[in-house]
Amino acid sequence: MSSAVVVGAGIIGLATAWQLKRRGWDITVCDPAPVSGATRAAAGMLAPVAEVVWDQPTLYPLMVASGEMFPRFVSEIAADLGQHKEEIGYLANSTFVLAGDSADRTALFELTSLQHRLDMDVQPITIRHARQLEPALGPGCVGAVDIPGDHQVDPRNLCQALLDVIADDLIETTIEKVIFDAQRAVGVHAEDGRDFLADKVIVATGLAAADIGGLPKALNLPLRPVHGEVIRLRVPEHIRPLVRRTIRAVVHGRPVYVVPRADGTVVVGATSREDSLAGVSAEGVYQLLRDAAHIVPSILECEIYEIISKARPGTPDDVPLIGEVAENLILSTGYFRHGILLSALGSHIGALIAVGEEDKISAEFRKSIDPWRFSLVPYESL
């Protein structure tokens, strides 16, 4: 039986381990605090269309492909537990994208033009029709589009399902370094002194990947922390459901989203900052509540039960780093704010590399996600 040790128990590490476990591999997953990083803060928007931007031509094909894979991906995870995908938080409702003022409306329809050129399904709708479908929308909304294919999943429920599937394979420990034998990865060494040996080593620890010893120095991991605040609120019974689908908006040039959950809560987010403040930013929380209330005024009637801020691992082009970086050593990190959406494709690619089926990955994708693309030394020359 082939074996792999996966370093990191966020969405990418867990999903990659699950992919290999389904193939009959012996799996060990190491993480001192599973699902405690960026995955825990994530809102879970599956929005390859709404997230497309002008200057990221290599990113959006990955997002679209992963979005198409997601229904089957989450259905198979749920099936392993005898459940349906809706039971672990998958909702196929569409996404509304709204404008908060006339300048935002211009920007919204410029983006819609790009989306249409990319043959994406984006449907402009009147504000009147939007309010018929979502009565909680406020008078500040001046433009709207509906994106039928942009859905959502509850990342915490999804990760709990993955944890349940691999419960016997999880070890809560910190990995210090990769173990090599003649330049070939053969396992990892933990902080507590234990060694975990395997045929393949997969590093999927987000920002912490740069702290693991043994990664090639020539790789020069270009990861940067991008912080963001997320607010979770309970909606009072008398106004449930606050909204029925994900509401994204741009308010005076600032993005904001309101994501409903099946349990009657909502998630509000969209801040993005690259400063030295590791905790929650007061300015960020103020901005989110102000802009969310501009779009959905009754959100101010809700009860805040959690405010969280986590750092997401960004790369210079915001495209993840996935690939072999030494013999039998695979890297899968740098998913930035798209970790949940890209988990279906990213874990699939990681598993294909592990089992030696890289030829099933398109040449376009291999080039886009090449972990050596920012290095001055190509992997083949080492």
C-alpha positions in Angstrom: 0.0 0.0 0.0 1.3 3.5 -0.9 1.6 6.0 1.8 1.6 9.8 2.3 2.1 12.2 5.1 0.2 15.5 4.7 1.5 18.5 6.7 -1.4 20.8 7.4 -5.1 20.2 8.3 -6.7 23.2 6.7 -9.1 22.7 3.8 -6.3 21.9 1.3 -4.5 19.4 3.5 -7.6 17.6 4.6 -9.1 17.4 1.1 -5.8 16.2 -0.4 -5.6 13.5 2.3 -9.2 12.5 1.6 -8.5 12.2 -2.2 -5.6 9.8 -1.5 -7.5 7.9 1.1 -10.2 7.2 -1.4 -7.5 5.8 -3.7 -6.5 3.3 -1.0 -3.5 5.1 0.3 -2.3 4.9 3.9 -2.5 8.5 5.1 -1.1 10.5 8.0 -2.1 14.1 8.5 -0.1 16.3 10.9 -1.2 19.6 12.4 -1.0 21.0 15.9 -4.4 22.7 15.6 -6.6 21.4 12.8 -8.8 23.9 10.9 -7.5 26.9 13.0 -6.0 29.0 10.2 -7.4 30.8 7.3 -9.9 28.0 6.6 -11.6 28.7 9.9 -12.3 32.3 9.0 -13.4 31.6 5.4 -17.0 32.5 4.3 -17.1 29.7 1.8 -18.3 31.5 -1.3 -17.9 29.4 -4.4 -17.8 32.4 -6.8 -15.6 31.8 -9.8 -17.6 34.3 -11.8 -18.1 37.1 -9.2 -14.4 36.8 -8.2 -13.0 37.3 -11.7 -10.8 40.4 -12.1 -9.1 42.2 -15.0 -5.5 41.3 -14.4 -5.5 37.7 -13.3 -5.9 35.7 -16.6 -4.2 32.5 -15.1 -6.4 32.5 -12.0 -10.0 32.5 -13.3 -9.7 29.3 -15.4 -8.6 27.5 -12.2 -11.6 29.0 -10.3 -14.0 28.1 -13.0 -12.7 24.5 -13.3 -12.9 24.0 -9.5 -16.3 25.5 -9.3 -17.5 23.0 -11.8 -16.0 20.2 -9.8 -17.4 21.3 -6.5 -20.9 19.7 -6.5 -19.4 16.2 -7.1 -16.5 16.9 -4.7 -18.7 17.8 -1.8 -21.3 15.1 -2.7 -18.6 12.4 -2.5 -17.3 13.7 0.9 -20.9 13.7 2.2 -21.5 10.2 0.8 -18.5 8.8 2.7 -20.4 9.8 5.8 -23.8 8.6 4.6 -25.0 12.1 4.1 -26.1 14.5 1.3 -24.1 17.6 0.3 -26.7 19.9 1.8 -26.1 18.3 5.2 -22.6 19.6 5.2 -23.5 23.1 4.2 -23.6 23.2 0.4 -26.2 25.6 -1.0 -26.8 26.0 -4.7 -28.6 29.4 -4.4 -27.4 32.0 -6.8 -25.3 35.1 -5.9 -26.4 38.7 -6.3 -23.8 41.4 -6.9 -25.0 44.9 -6.1 -23.8 48.5 -6.5 -24.0 51.0 -3.7 -23.8 54.2 -5.7 -23.6 55.4 -9.3 -19.8 55.0 -9.5 -20.1 51.4 -8.2 -22.8 50.7 -10.7 -20.5 51.8 -13.5 -17.8 49.5 -12.2 -20.3 46.6 -11.8 -21.4 46.8 -15.4 -17.8 47.2 -16.7 -17.0 43.9 -14.8 -20.2 42.3 -16.2 -18.9 43.2 -19.7 -15.6 41.3 -19.0 -17.6 38.4 -17.6 -19.7 38.2 -20.7 -16.6 38.3 -22.9 -15.3 35.3 -21.0 -18.7 33.6 -21.7 -19.7 33.6 -18.1 -23.4 33.4 -17.0 -24.2 36.9 -15.5 -27.7 38.3 -15.7 -28.4 42.0 -15.1 -31.6 42.4 -13.1 -33.6 45.4 -12.0 -33.4 46.6 -8.4 -37.1 46.1 -8.2 -36.8 42.4 -9.2 -33.8 42.0 -6.8 -35.9 43.3 -3.9 -38.8 41.0 -4.8 -36.4 38.1 -4.4 -34.6 39.6 -1.4 -36.9 41.9 0.5 -34.2 42.9 3.0 -32.2 44.8 0.4 -32.1 48.5 1.3 -32.7 51.7 -0.7 -29.0 52.2 -1.1 -28.8 49.6 -3.9 -28.6 51.1 -7.3 -27.6 48.3 -9.6 -27.7 44.5 -9.6 -26.7 41.3 -11.4 -27.6 37.7 -10.7 -25.0 35.0 -11.1 -26.8 31.6 -11.1 -23.7 29.4 -11.0 -22.0 31.0 -8.0 -22.9 29.0 -4.9 -21.6 28.6 -1.3 -20.5 26.0 1.2 -20.0 26.2 5.0 -16.2 25.6 5.3 -16.5 24.6 9.0 -19.1 21.9 8.2 -17.1 20.8 5.2 -13.9 20.5 7.2 -15.6 18.7 10.0 -16.9 16.2 7.5 -13.3 15.7 6.2 -12.0 15.4 9.8 -14.7 12.7 10.5 -13.5 10.8 7.4 -9.8 10.8 8.3 -10.2 10.9 12.1 -8.0 7.8 12.6 -5.2 9.3 10.4 -4.9 12.7 12.2 -2.0 13.5 14.6 -1.9 16.8 16.4 1.8 17.7 16.3 4.0 20.4 14.7 6.3 19.3 11.9 9.7 20.9 12.0 11.3 19.5 8.8 11.2 17.1 5.9 13.4 14.0 6.2 15.5 13.1 3.2 17.4 10.0 2.1 19.8 10.8 -0.8 17.8 13.9 -1.8 14.5 12.0 -1.8 11.8 12.9 0.7 11.0 9.9 2.9 9.0 11.5 5.8 8.8 14.3 8.3 10.2 15.0 11.7 7.9 16.5 14.4 8.6 18.9 17.2 7.9 16.2 19.8 10.7 14.0 18.4 8.6 11.6 16.4 9.3 10.8 12.7 6.5 9.9 10.3 7.8 8.1 7.2 5.9 7.8 4.0 6.3 7.3 0.2 5.2 10.9 -0.4 5.3 14.1 1.6 2.7 16.8 0.9 3.2 20.2 2.5 -0.2 22.1 2.7 0.3 24.4 5.6 -0.5 27.8 4.1 1.9 30.5 5.3 3.6 28.1 7.7 5.1 26.2 4.7 8.0 28.7 4.7 8.9 27.6 8.3 9.3 23.9 7.5 12.9 22.8 7.2 14.0 20.9 4.2 12.2 22.8 1.4 14.7 23.7 -1.3 16.3 27.1 -0.6 16.2 27.9 -4.4 12.4 27.7 -4.2 12.3 31.1 -2.4 8.7 30.8 -1.3 7.1 34.2 -2.2 4.2 33.9 0.3 2.8 37.0 2.0 0.1 37.3 4.7 -3.1 39.0 3.6 -5.3 39.7 6.6 -9.1 40.0 6.6 -11.9 40.4 9.1 -15.0 38.2 9.1 -18.1 38.8 11.3 -20.6 36.1 12.1 -24.0 37.1 13.3 -27.2 35.4 14.5 -30.4 36.6 12.8 -33.4 37.1 15.1 -36.2 34.7 14.4 -38.7 37.4 13.3 -36.5 38.5 10.3 -35.3 35.1 9.2 -34.1 34.4 6.6 -32.3 37.7 6.4 -31.3 36.8 2.8 -31.7 33.6 0.9 -28.6 33.8 -1.3 -25.1 35.3 -1.1 -25.2 39.0 -1.4 -22.0 40.6 -2.7 -21.7 44.4 -3.2 -19.4 47.2 -3.8 -20.2 50.2 -1.6 -18.3 53.4 -2.4 -15.6 51.3 -4.0 -15.3 48.9 -1.1 -16.3 45.2 -1.4 -18.6 43.6 1.1 -20.5 40.3 1.3 -23.4 38.8 3.3 -23.5 35.0 3.2 -26.5 33.2 4.8 -26.2 29.9 6.6 -28.9 27.2 6.9 -28.8 27.6 10.7 -30.1 31.2 10.6 -26.7 32.9 10.9 -25.0 35.1 8.4 -21.3 35.8 7.6 -20.1 39.3 6.7 -16.7 40.0 5.3 -14.5 41.3 2.5 -11.7 43.4 4.2 -8.2 42.8 2.8 -5.1 44.4 4.3 -1.4 43.8 4.3 -0.2 45.5 7.5 1.4 44.4 10.7 -1.8 44.1 12.7 -2.2 40.3 13.4 -5.5 40.7 15.3 -8.9 42.1 14.5 -8.9 45.6 13.0 -11.4 48.0 14.6 -11.5 50.0 11.3 -12.2 46.8 9.4 -15.1 45.8 11.6 -16.6 49.3 11.4 -16.2 49.3 7.6 -17.9 45.9 7.2 -20.9 46.7 9.4 -21.3 50.1 7.8 -21.2 48.8 4.2 -23.3 45.7 4.9 -26.0 47.9 6.5 -26.0 50.1 3.4 -27.0 47.0 1.4 -29.0 45.1 4.0 -30.1 47.6 6.7 -31.7 45.0 9.0 -28.3 43.4 9.6 -28.0 45.9 12.4 -30.7 44.0 14.2 -28.6 40.9 14.4 -26.4 39.6 17.2 -22.6 39.4 16.7 -21.3 36.1 18.1 -17.9 36.0 16.5 -15.3 38.4 15.0 -12.3 36.7 13.6 -9.2 37.7 11.5 -6.8 35.3 9.8 -4.0 35.7 7.4 -4.4 34.1 4.0 -1.3 33.0 2.0 -0.9 35.2 -1.0 1.5 34.8 -3.9 2.7 37.6 -6.3 0.1 36.6 -8.9 -2.5 35.3 -6.4 -2.3 31.9 -8.0 -1.5 28.9 -5.8 1.8 26.9 -5.8 1.1 23.3 -6.5 3.7 20.8 -7.6 6.7 18.6 -6.8 9.6 20.6 -5.3 11.9 17.7 -4.7 11.7 14.0 -5.3 8.6 12.7 -3.5 8.0 16.2 -1.9 4.9 18.0 -3.0 3.9 21.6 -2.2 0.3 22.9 -2.2 -0.1 26.4 -0.7 -0.6 30.0 -1.7 -4.4 29.8 -2.3 -4.9 33.4 -1.0 -8.7 34.1 -0.6 -9.7 31.3 -2.9 -8.8 28.3 -0.7 -12.3 26.9 -0.3 -13.3 27.4 -3.9 -10.0 25.9 -5.2 -10.0 23.0 -2.8 -11.8 20.7 -5.2 -9.3 21.3 -8.0 -6.2 21.8 -5.8 -6.7 18.6 -3.8 -7.4 16.7 -7.0 -4.2 18.0 -8.6 -2.2 17.3 -5.5 -3.4 13.7 -5.5 -2.7 13.3 -9.2 0.9 14.4 -8.6 1.3 12.1 -5.7 0.1 9.0 -7.6 2.2 9.9 -10.7 -0.6 10.9 -13.0 0.6 14.5 -13.8 -0.2 13.9 -17.4 -3.9 14.2 -16.5 -3.3 17.9 -15.5 -3.5 20.3 -18.5 -0.3 21.9 -19.6 -2.0 25.3 -19.0 -2.7 24.5 -15.4 0.7 23.0 -14.8 2.3 26.2 -16.0 0.0 28.4 -13.9 0.5 26.7 -10.6 4.2 25.7 -11.0 5.7 26.3 -7.6 9.1 27.2 -9.2 7.7 30.0 -11.4 9.1 32.7 -9.1 12.5 31.0 -8.7 15.6 31.9 -10.7 16.5 28.2 -10.7 14.1 25.7 -12.5 13.4 22.5 -10.7 14.8 20.4 -13.5 18.2 21.9 -13.1 18.6 21.1 -9.4 
